[in-house]
Every structure is written in C-alpha cells, then in structure tokens.
Amino acid sequence: METIKDIDGNVYHTIAIGTQVWLIENLKTTKYNDGTEIPLISAPAEVWYALNSPGYCWYDDKKTNTGALYN
C-alpha cells in the first residue's frame, strides 16, 4: 500500500486492484492540482442540479473525514 498527497496536503492510501490503482479514502481537496480554488457551494440541492460550473460541498455542510462531494 502506498500513499499520495494532494495539493492541500491531505494524504491518501492507495490499493492496487488488478492493473488499476485506487484511493482507499474519498477525495477531500479544495483545490485543483494547479492551486486554483474549487468553489465551495453551500446551496440547496436544486442549485446543484442546475449548476454548470465546478464546485464541491461537504455532506450535511460539515467537513468530515468522509471526503467532499464534487459535481
């Protein structure tokens, strides 16, 4: 098992399944790999359905160890 780190400094463990490598944890970064912020969207689900731009939120509006939700 190896680890990788995202631009925010979060560390993720990986697992190889066949020829593919997967993260064991859910992604929780708030930036793209070039350092640009991903917009935090704190809006009702109806807004998410209509959103045509990138964004993320935290489940139940609480940052947890379960990772972020991205559109």
PDB file with one MODEL, atoms N, CA, C and O in Angstrom:
MODEL        1
ATOM      1  N   MET A   1       0.854  -1.172   0.000  1.00  0.00           N
ATOM      2  CA  MET A   1       0.000   0.000   0.000  1.00  0.00           C
ATOM      3  C   MET A   1       0.900   1.234   0.000  1.00  0.00           C
ATOM      4  O   MET A   1       1.837   1.351   0.790  1.00  0.00           O
ATOM      5  N   GLU A   2       0.585   2.134  -0.899  1.00  0.00           N
ATOM      6  CA  GLU A   2       1.346   3.370  -0.995  1.00  0.00           C
ATOM      7  C   GLU A   2       0.442   4.537  -0.632  1.00  0.00           C
ATOM      8  O   GLU A   2      -0.769   4.379  -0.477  1.00  0.00           O
ATOM      9  N   THR A   3       1.051   5.711  -0.499  1.00  0.00           N
ATOM     10  CA  THR A   3       0.267   6.913  -0.213  1.00  0.00           C
ATOM     11  C   THR A   3       0.582   7.979  -1.246  1.00  0.00           C
ATOM     12  O   THR A   3       1.668   8.007  -1.826  1.00  0.00           O
ATOM     13  N   ILE A   4      -0.390   8.857  -1.466  1.00  0.00           N
ATOM     14  CA  ILE A   4      -0.193  10.036  -2.293  1.00  0.00           C
ATOM     15  C   ILE A   4      -0.736  11.230  -1.529  1.00  0.00           C
ATOM     16  O   ILE A   4      -1.551  11.076  -0.620  1.00  0.00           O
ATOM     17  N   LYS A   5      -0.286  12.411  -1.897  1.00  0.00           N
ATOM     18  CA  LYS A   5      -0.711  13.637  -1.224  1.00  0.00           C
ATOM     19  C   LYS A   5      -1.290  14.591  -2.257  1.00  0.00           C
ATOM     20  O   LYS A   5      -0.748  14.743  -3.352  1.00  0.00           O
ATOM     21  N   ASP A   6      -2.406  15.237  -1.895  1.00  0.00           N
ATOM     22  CA  ASP A   6      -2.980  16.229  -2.801  1.00  0.00           C
ATOM     23  C   ASP A   6      -2.379  17.603  -2.526  1.00  0.00           C
ATOM     24  O   ASP A   6      -1.549  17.751  -1.630  1.00  0.00           O
ATOM     25  N   ILE A   7      -2.792  18.597  -3.288  1.00  0.00           N
ATOM     26  CA  ILE A   7      -2.236  19.941  -3.187  1.00  0.00           C
ATOM     27  C   ILE A   7      -2.542  20.608  -1.847  1.00  0.00           C
ATOM     28  O   ILE A   7      -1.843  21.536  -1.439  1.00  0.00           O
ATOM     29  N   ASP A   8      -3.596  20.132  -1.156  1.00  0.00           N
ATOM     30  CA  ASP A   8      -3.941  20.658   0.171  1.00  0.00           C
ATOM     31  C   ASP A   8      -3.123  19.994   1.277  1.00  0.00           C
ATOM     32  O   ASP A   8      -3.163  20.429   2.428  1.00  0.00           O
ATOM     33  N   GLY A   9      -2.385  18.947   0.933  1.00  0.00           N
ATOM     34  CA  GLY A   9      -1.598  18.237   1.931  1.00  0.00           C
ATOM     35  C   GLY A   9      -2.301  17.030   2.522  1.00  0.00           C
ATOM     36  O   GLY A   9      -1.755  16.375   3.410  1.00  0.00           O
ATOM     37  N   ASN A  10      -3.514  16.718   2.043  1.00  0.00           N
ATOM     38  CA  ASN A  10      -4.208  15.515   2.502  1.00  0.00           C
ATOM     39  C   ASN A  10      -3.477  14.293   1.983  1.00  0.00           C
ATOM     40  O   ASN A  10      -3.052  14.263   0.828  1.00  0.00           O
ATOM     41  N   VAL A  11      -3.328  13.288   2.826  1.00  0.00           N
ATOM     42  CA  VAL A  11      -2.641  12.054   2.449  1.00  0.00           C
ATOM     43  C   VAL A  11      -3.687  10.963   2.239  1.00  0.00           C
ATOM     44  O   VAL A  11      -4.587  10.786   3.059  1.00  0.00           O
ATOM     45  N   TYR A  12      -3.559  10.237   1.135  1.00  0.00           N
ATOM     46  CA  TYR A  12      -4.486   9.169   0.779  1.00  0.00           C
ATOM     47  C   TYR A  12      -3.719   7.864   0.624  1.00  0.00           C
ATOM     48  O   TYR A  12      -2.620   7.845   0.070  1.00  0.00           O
ATOM     49  N   HIS A  13      -4.293   6.786   1.107  1.00  0.00           N
ATOM     50  CA  HIS A  13      -3.722   5.463   0.906  1.00  0.00           C
ATOM     51  C   HIS A  13      -4.297   4.899  -0.388  1.00  0.00           C
ATOM     52  O   HIS A  13      -5.439   5.185  -0.747  1.00  0.00           O
ATOM     53  N   THR A  14      -3.511   4.110  -1.071  1.00  0.00           N
ATOM     54  CA  THR A  14      -3.940   3.514  -2.330  1.00  0.00           C
ATOM     55  C   THR A  14      -3.920   2.000  -2.230  1.00  0.00           C
ATOM     56  O   THR A  14      -3.282   1.419  -1.352  1.00  0.00           O
ATOM     57  N   ILE A  15      -4.633   1.384  -3.152  1.00  0.00           N
ATOM     58  CA  ILE A  15      -4.636  -0.078  -3.258  1.00  0.00           C
ATOM     59  C   ILE A  15      -4.649  -0.437  -4.742  1.00  0.00           C
ATOM     60  O   ILE A  15      -5.342   0.193  -5.540  1.00  0.00           O
ATOM     61  N   ALA A  16      -3.881  -1.446  -5.092  1.00  0.00           N
ATOM     62  CA  ALA A  16      -3.864  -1.920  -6.475  1.00  0.00           C
ATOM     63  C   ALA A  16      -4.873  -3.056  -6.612  1.00  0.00           C
ATOM     64  O   ALA A  16      -4.856  -4.020  -5.847  1.00  0.00           O
ATOM     65  N   ILE A  17      -5.748  -2.921  -7.601  1.00  0.00           N
ATOM     66  CA  ILE A  17      -6.710  -3.971  -7.925  1.00  0.00           C
ATOM     67  C   ILE A  17      -6.491  -4.295  -9.396  1.00  0.00           C
ATOM     68  O   ILE A  17      -6.850  -3.519 -10.281  1.00  0.00           O
ATOM     69  N   GLY A  18      -5.906  -5.435  -9.630  1.00  0.00           N
ATOM     70  CA  GLY A  18      -5.525  -5.788 -10.998  1.00  0.00           C
ATOM     71  C   GLY A  18      -4.458  -4.817 -11.470  1.00  0.00           C
ATOM     72  O   GLY A  18      -3.423  -4.664 -10.822  1.00  0.00           O
ATOM     73  N   THR A  19      -4.704  -4.163 -12.591  1.00  0.00           N
ATOM     74  CA  THR A  19      -3.739  -3.208 -13.140  1.00  0.00           C
ATOM     75  C   THR A  19      -4.070  -1.767 -12.770  1.00  0.00           C
ATOM     76  O   THR A  19      -3.370  -0.844 -13.188  1.00  0.00           O
ATOM     77  N   GLN A  20      -5.136  -1.564 -11.986  1.00  0.00           N
ATOM     78  CA  GLN A  20      -5.560  -0.216 -11.611  1.00  0.00           C
ATOM     79  C   GLN A  20      -5.174   0.095 -10.168  1.00  0.00           C
ATOM     80  O   GLN A  20      -5.123  -0.795  -9.318  1.00  0.00           O
ATOM     81  N   VAL A  21      -4.904   1.382  -9.906  1.00  0.00           N
ATOM     82  CA  VAL A  21      -4.606   1.843  -8.549  1.00  0.00           C
ATOM     83  C   VAL A  21      -5.741   2.762  -8.115  1.00  0.00           C
ATOM     84  O   VAL A  21      -6.089   3.701  -8.831  1.00  0.00           O
ATOM     85  N   TRP A  22      -6.317   2.498  -6.950  1.00  0.00           N
ATOM     86  CA  TRP A  22      -7.467   3.225  -6.426  1.00  0.00           C
ATOM     87  C   TRP A  22      -7.126   3.878  -5.092  1.00  0.00           C
ATOM     88  O   TRP A  22      -6.292   3.379  -4.336  1.00  0.00           O
ATOM     89  N   LEU A  23      -7.789   5.009  -4.814  1.00  0.00           N
ATOM     90  CA  LEU A  23      -7.701   5.599  -3.483  1.00  0.00           C
ATOM     91  C   LEU A  23      -8.579   4.790  -2.538  1.00  0.00           C
ATOM     92  O   LEU A  23      -9.664   4.349  -2.917  1.00  0.00           O
ATOM     93  N   ILE A  24      -8.114   4.595  -1.315  1.00  0.00           N
ATOM     94  CA  ILE A  24      -8.926   3.913  -0.311  1.00  0.00           C
ATOM     95  C   ILE A  24      -9.902   4.900   0.318  1.00  0.00           C
ATOM     96  O   ILE A  24     -11.036   4.537   0.631  1.00  0.00           O
ATOM     97  N   GLU A  25      -9.468   6.153   0.508  1.00  0.00           N
ATOM     98  CA  GLU A  25     -10.325   7.189   1.089  1.00  0.00           C
ATOM     99  C   GLU A  25     -10.945   8.032  -0.017  1.00  0.00           C
ATOM    100  O   GLU A  25     -10.470   8.034  -1.153  1.00  0.00           O
ATOM    101  N   ASN A  26     -12.009   8.745   0.330  1.00  0.00           N
ATOM    102  CA  ASN A  26     -12.615   9.693  -0.593  1.00  0.00           C
ATOM    103  C   ASN A  26     -11.756  10.947  -0.687  1.00  0.00           C
ATOM    104  O   ASN A  26     -11.104  11.344   0.279  1.00  0.00           O
ATOM    105  N   LEU A  27     -11.768  11.560  -1.861  1.00  0.00           N
ATOM    106  CA  LEU A  27     -11.028  12.797  -2.100  1.00  0.00           C
ATOM    107  C   LEU A  27     -11.591  13.919  -1.227  1.00  0.00           C
ATOM    108  O   LEU A  27     -12.804  14.015  -1.043  1.00  0.00           O
ATOM    109  N   LYS A  28     -10.715  14.764  -0.693  1.00  0.00           N
ATOM    110  CA  LYS A  28     -11.167  15.882   0.133  1.00  0.00           C
ATOM    111  C   LYS A  28     -10.403  17.167  -0.142  1.00  0.00           C
ATOM    112  O   LYS A  28     -10.295  18.029   0.731  1.00  0.00           O
ATOM    113  N   THR A  29      -9.882  17.296  -1.336  1.00  0.00           N
ATOM    114  CA  THR A  29      -9.154  18.506  -1.696  1.00  0.00           C
ATOM    115  C   THR A  29     -10.109  19.655  -2.017  1.00  0.00           C
ATOM    116  O   THR A  29     -11.249  19.439  -2.428  1.00  0.00           O
ATOM    117  N   THR A  30      -9.626  20.861  -1.823  1.00  0.00           N
ATOM    118  CA  THR A  30     -10.412  22.059  -2.128  1.00  0.00           C
ATOM    119  C   THR A  30      -9.764  22.868  -3.247  1.00  0.00           C
ATOM    120  O   THR A  30     -10.187  23.986  -3.541  1.00  0.00           O
ATOM    121  N   LYS A  31      -8.722  22.288  -3.875  1.00  0.00           N
ATOM    122  CA  LYS A  31      -8.006  22.972  -4.949  1.00  0.00           C
ATOM    123  C   LYS A  31      -7.737  22.012  -6.090  1.00  0.00           C
ATOM    124  O   LYS A  31      -7.619  20.802  -5.894  1.00  0.00           O
ATOM    125  N   TYR A  32      -7.642  22.577  -7.290  1.00  0.00           N
ATOM    126  CA  TYR A  32      -7.173  21.815  -8.429  1.00  0.00           C
ATOM    127  C   TYR A  32      -5.672  21.614  -8.292  1.00  0.00           C
ATOM    128  O   TYR A  32      -5.043  22.248  -7.445  1.00  0.00           O
ATOM    129  N   ASN A  33      -5.087  20.748  -9.107  1.00  0.00           N
ATOM    130  CA  ASN A  33      -3.653  20.474  -8.970  1.00  0.00           C
ATOM    131  C   ASN A  33      -2.778  21.662  -9.330  1.00  0.00           C
ATOM    132  O   ASN A  33      -1.579  21.640  -9.051  1.00  0.00           O
ATOM    133  N   ASP A  34      -3.342  22.705  -9.946  1.00  0.00           N
ATOM    134  CA  ASP A  34      -2.554  23.908 -10.228  1.00  0.00           C
ATOM    135  C   ASP A  34      -2.664  24.944  -9.107  1.00  0.00           C
ATOM    136  O   ASP A  34      -2.101  26.034  -9.211  1.00  0.00           O
ATOM    137  N   GLY A  35      -3.392  24.605  -8.031  1.00  0.00           N
ATOM    138  CA  GLY A  35      -3.527  25.505  -6.886  1.00  0.00           C
ATOM    139  C   GLY A  35      -4.777  26.374  -6.914  1.00  0.00           C
ATOM    140  O   GLY A  35      -5.083  27.039  -5.924  1.00  0.00           O
ATOM    141  N   THR A  36      -5.501  26.381  -8.024  1.00  0.00           N
ATOM    142  CA  THR A  36      -6.727  27.164  -8.125  1.00  0.00           C
ATOM    143  C   THR A  36      -7.789  26.581  -7.194  1.00  0.00           C
ATOM    144  O   THR A  36      -7.976  25.365  -7.138  1.00  0.00           O
ATOM    145  N   GLU A  37      -8.479  27.451  -6.468  1.00  0.00           N
ATOM    146  CA  GLU A  37      -9.532  27.011  -5.552  1.00  0.00           C
ATOM    147  C   GLU A  37     -10.714  26.426  -6.328  1.00  0.00           C
ATOM    148  O   GLU A  37     -11.121  26.968  -7.356  1.00  0.00           O
ATOM    149  N   ILE A  38     -11.255  25.324  -5.831  1.00  0.00           N
ATOM    150  CA  ILE A  38     -12.523  24.801  -6.326  1.00  0.00           C
ATOM    151  C   ILE A  38     -13.602  25.535  -5.544  1.00  0.00           C
ATOM    152  O   ILE A  38     -13.525  25.590  -4.316  1.00  0.00           O
ATOM    153  N   PRO A  39     -14.599  26.099  -6.205  1.00  0.00           N
ATOM    154  CA  PRO A  39     -15.624  26.839  -5.473  1.00  0.00           C
ATOM    155  C   PRO A  39     -16.396  25.959  -4.485  1.00  0.00           C
ATOM    156  O   PRO A  39     -16.862  24.876  -4.838  1.00  0.00           O
ATOM    157  N   LEU A  40     -16.524  26.436  -3.255  1.00  0.00           N
ATOM    158  CA  LEU A  40     -17.347  25.777  -2.245  1.00  0.00           C
ATOM    159  C   LEU A  40     -18.780  26.234  -2.464  1.00  0.00           C
ATOM    160  O   LEU A  40     -19.068  27.430  -2.425  1.00  0.00           O
ATOM    161  N   ILE A  41     -19.676  25.285  -2.692  1.00  0.00           N
ATOM    162  CA  ILE A  41     -21.075  25.592  -2.969  1.00  0.00           C
ATOM    163  C   ILE A  41     -21.913  25.176  -1.760  1.00  0.00           C
ATOM    164  O   ILE A  41     -22.072  23.985  -1.488  1.00  0.00           O
ATOM    165  N   SER A  42     -22.436  26.144  -1.049  1.00  0.00           N
ATOM    166  CA  SER A  42     -23.336  25.880   0.075  1.00  0.00           C
ATOM    167  C   SER A  42     -24.727  26.316  -0.356  1.00  0.00           C
ATOM    168  O   SER A  42     -25.173  27.417  -0.033  1.00  0.00           O
ATOM    169  N   ALA A  43     -25.396  25.455  -1.078  1.00  0.00           N
ATOM    170  CA  ALA A  43     -26.698  25.800  -1.649  1.00  0.00           C
ATOM    171  C   ALA A  43     -27.576  24.558  -1.639  1.00  0.00           C
ATOM    172  O   ALA A  43     -27.073  23.438  -1.544  1.00  0.00           O
ATOM    173  N   PRO A  44     -28.876  24.753  -1.736  1.00  0.00           N
ATOM    174  CA  PRO A  44     -29.792  23.608  -1.782  1.00  0.00           C
ATOM    175  C   PRO A  44     -29.530  22.711  -2.991  1.00  0.00           C
ATOM    176  O   PRO A  44     -28.893  23.123  -3.960  1.00  0.00           O
ATOM    177  N   ALA A  45     -30.024  21.497  -2.918  1.00  0.00           N
ATOM    178  CA  ALA A  45     -29.824  20.519  -3.990  1.00  0.00           C
ATOM    179  C   ALA A  45     -30.304  21.033  -5.337  1.00  0.00           C
ATOM    180  O   ALA A  45     -29.707  20.714  -6.366  1.00  0.00           O
ATOM    181  N   GLU A  46     -31.372  21.824  -5.352  1.00  0.00           N
ATOM    182  CA  GLU A  46     -31.893  22.341  -6.613  1.00  0.00           C
ATOM    183  C   GLU A  46     -30.833  23.172  -7.340  1.00  0.00           C
ATOM    184  O   GLU A  46     -30.753  23.147  -8.569  1.00  0.00           O
ATOM    185  N   VAL A  47     -30.031  23.899  -6.583  1.00  0.00           N
ATOM    186  CA  VAL A  47     -28.965  24.702  -7.179  1.00  0.00           C
ATOM    187  C   VAL A  47     -27.896  23.785  -7.774  1.00  0.00           C
ATOM    188  O   VAL A  47     -27.384  24.047  -8.862  1.00  0.00           O
ATOM    189  N   TRP A  48     -27.562  22.711  -7.058  1.00  0.00           N
ATOM    190  CA  TRP A  48     -26.576  21.755  -7.558  1.00  0.00           C
ATOM    191  C   TRP A  48     -27.014  21.150  -8.890  1.00  0.00           C
ATOM    192  O   TRP A  48     -26.204  21.000  -9.806  1.00  0.00           O
ATOM    193  N   TYR A  49     -28.292  20.805  -8.995  1.00  0.00           N
ATOM    194  CA  TYR A  49     -28.781  20.184 -10.229  1.00  0.00           C
ATOM    195  C   TYR A  49     -28.635  21.113 -11.422  1.00  0.00           C
ATOM    196  O   TYR A  49     -28.404  20.655 -12.541  1.00  0.00           O
ATOM    197  N   ALA A  50     -28.766  22.402 -11.197  1.00  0.00           N
ATOM    198  CA  ALA A  50     -28.707  23.382 -12.290  1.00  0.00           C
ATOM    199  C   ALA A  50     -27.310  23.953 -12.507  1.00  0.00           C
ATOM    200  O   ALA A  50     -27.090  24.690 -13.468  1.00  0.00           O
ATOM    201  N   LEU A  51     -26.372  23.628 -11.640  1.00  0.00           N
ATOM    202  CA  LEU A  51     -25.033  24.209 -11.698  1.00  0.00           C
ATOM    203  C   LEU A  51     -24.289  23.739 -12.942  1.00  0.00           C
ATOM    204  O   LEU A  51     -24.225  22.540 -13.216  1.00  0.00           O
ATOM    205  N   ASN A  52     -23.730  24.681 -13.692  1.00  0.00           N
ATOM    206  CA  ASN A  52     -22.951  24.351 -14.890  1.00  0.00           C
ATOM    207  C   ASN A  52     -21.476  24.649 -14.712  1.00  0.00           C
ATOM    208  O   ASN A  52     -20.722  24.641 -15.685  1.00  0.00           O
ATOM    209  N   SER A  53     -21.055  24.911 -13.490  1.00  0.00           N
ATOM    210  CA  SER A  53     -19.650  25.195 -13.211  1.00  0.00           C
ATOM    211  C   SER A  53     -19.180  24.255 -12.105  1.00  0.00           C
ATOM    212  O   SER A  53     -20.000  23.706 -11.369  1.00  0.00           O
ATOM    213  N   PRO A  54     -17.862  24.064 -11.982  1.00  0.00           N
ATOM    214  CA  PRO A  54     -17.351  23.144 -10.976  1.00  0.00           C
ATOM    215  C   PRO A  54     -17.616  23.639  -9.563  1.00  0.00           C
ATOM    216  O   PRO A  54     -17.767  24.836  -9.319  1.00  0.00           O
ATOM    217  N   GLY A  55     -17.669  22.691  -8.643  1.00  0.00           N
ATOM    218  CA  GLY A  55     -17.832  23.041  -7.245  1.00  0.00           C
ATOM    219  C   GLY A  55     -17.764  21.808  -6.364  1.00  0.00           C
ATOM    220  O   GLY A  55     -17.775  20.675  -6.845  1.00  0.00           O
ATOM    221  N   TYR A  56     -17.693  22.051  -5.069  1.00  0.00           N
ATOM    222  CA  TYR A  56     -17.715  20.962  -4.094  1.00  0.00           C
ATOM    223  C   TYR A  56     -18.498  21.426  -2.876  1.00  0.00           C
ATOM    224  O   TYR A  56     -18.735  22.620  -2.691  1.00  0.00           O
ATOM    225  N   CYS A  57     -18.894  20.474  -2.053  1.00  0.00           N
ATOM    226  CA  CYS A  57     -19.524  20.777  -0.772  1.00  0.00           C
ATOM    227  C   CYS A  57     -19.167  19.664   0.192  1.00  0.00           C
ATOM    228  O   CYS A  57     -18.588  18.649  -0.197  1.00  0.00           O
ATOM    229  N   TRP A  58     -19.511  19.861   1.433  1.00  0.00           N
ATOM    230  CA  TRP A  58     -19.334  18.845   2.469  1.00  0.00           C
ATOM    231  C   TRP A  58     -20.703  18.266   2.775  1.00  0.00           C
ATOM    232  O   TRP A  58     -21.682  19.007   2.860  1.00  0.00           O
ATOM    233  N   TYR A  59     -20.786  16.977   2.938  1.00  0.00           N
ATOM    234  CA  TYR A  59     -22.049  16.329   3.257  1.00  0.00           C
ATOM    235  C   TYR A  59     -22.661  16.949   4.499  1.00  0.00           C
ATOM    236  O   TYR A  59     -21.992  17.080   5.524  1.00  0.00           O
ATOM    237  N   ASP A  60     -23.911  17.327   4.415  1.00  0.00           N
ATOM    238  CA  ASP A  60     -24.644  17.943   5.523  1.00  0.00           C
ATOM    239  C   ASP A  60     -23.968  19.239   5.992  1.00  0.00           C
ATOM    240  O   ASP A  60     -24.116  19.647   7.144  1.00  0.00           O
ATOM    241  N   ASP A  61     -23.220  19.880   5.074  1.00  0.00           N
ATOM    242  CA  ASP A  61     -22.496  21.130   5.354  1.00  0.00           C
ATOM    243  C   ASP A  61     -21.501  21.014   6.504  1.00  0.00           C
ATOM    244  O   ASP A  61     -21.224  21.999   7.188  1.00  0.00           O
ATOM    245  N   LYS A  62     -20.963  19.813   6.720  1.00  0.00           N
ATOM    246  CA  LYS A  62     -19.986  19.600   7.788  1.00  0.00           C
ATOM    247  C   LYS A  62     -18.758  18.912   7.208  1.00  0.00           C
ATOM    248  O   LYS A  62     -18.862  17.844   6.604  1.00  0.00           O
ATOM    249  N   LYS A  63     -17.590  19.531   7.393  1.00  0.00           N
ATOM    250  CA  LYS A  63     -16.359  18.904   6.934  1.00  0.00           C
ATOM    251  C   LYS A  63     -16.083  17.693   7.813  1.00  0.00           C
ATOM    252  O   LYS A  63     -15.946  17.808   9.031  1.00  0.00           O
ATOM    253  N   THR A  64     -16.007  16.543   7.181  1.00  0.00           N
ATOM    254  CA  THR A  64     -15.792  15.303   7.910  1.00  0.00           C
ATOM    255  C   THR A  64     -14.674  14.509   7.254  1.00  0.00           C
ATOM    256  O   THR A  64     -14.117  14.924   6.237  1.00  0.00           O
ATOM    257  N   ASN A  65     -14.358  13.397   7.827  1.00  0.00           N
ATOM    258  CA  ASN A  65     -13.334  12.525   7.259  1.00  0.00           C
ATOM    259  C   ASN A  65     -13.860  11.708   6.082  1.00  0.00           C
ATOM    260  O   ASN A  65     -13.106  10.956   5.464  1.00  0.00           O
ATOM    261  N   THR A  66     -15.142  11.851   5.771  1.00  0.00           N
ATOM    262  CA  THR A  66     -15.707  11.072   4.675  1.00  0.00           C
ATOM    263  C   THR A  66     -15.381  11.644   3.312  1.00  0.00           C
ATOM    264  O   THR A  66     -15.626  10.984   2.302  1.00  0.00           O
ATOM    265  N   GLY A  67     -14.841  12.843   3.248  1.00  0.00           N
ATOM    266  CA  GLY A  67     -14.468  13.443   1.974  1.00  0.00           C
ATOM    267  C   GLY A  67     -15.505  14.427   1.487  1.00  0.00           C
ATOM    268  O   GLY A  67     -16.582  14.563   2.067  1.00  0.00           O
ATOM    269  N   ALA A  68     -15.164  15.107   0.420  1.00  0.00           N
ATOM    270  CA  ALA A  68     -16.033  16.131  -0.158  1.00  0.00           C
ATOM    271  C   ALA A  68     -16.894  15.511  -1.251  1.00  0.00           C
ATOM    272  O   ALA A  68     -16.624  14.415  -1.741  1.00  0.00           O
ATOM    273  N   LEU A  69     -17.940  16.249  -1.616  1.00  0.00           N
ATOM    274  CA  LEU A  69     -18.795  15.875  -2.730  1.00  0.00           C
ATOM    275  C   LEU A  69     -18.533  16.862  -3.859  1.00  0.00           C
ATOM    276  O   LEU A  69     -18.588  18.074  -3.651  1.00  0.00           O
ATOM    277  N   TYR A  70     -18.251  16.355  -5.039  1.00  0.00           N
ATOM    278  CA  TYR A  70     -17.913  17.190  -6.191  1.00  0.00           C
ATOM    279  C   TYR A  70     -18.942  16.997  -7.289  1.00  0.00           C
ATOM    280  O   TYR A  70     -19.508  15.913  -7.435  1.00  0.00           O
ATOM    281  N   ASN A  71     -19.186  18.051  -8.061  1.00  0.00           N
ATOM    282  CA  ASN A  71     -20.091  17.881  -9.202  1.00  0.00           C
ATOM    283  C   ASN A  71     -19.318  17.560 -10.451  1.00  0.00           C
ATOM    284  O   ASN A  71     -19.911  17.383 -11.515  1.00  0.00           O
TER     285      ASN A  71
ENDMDL
END
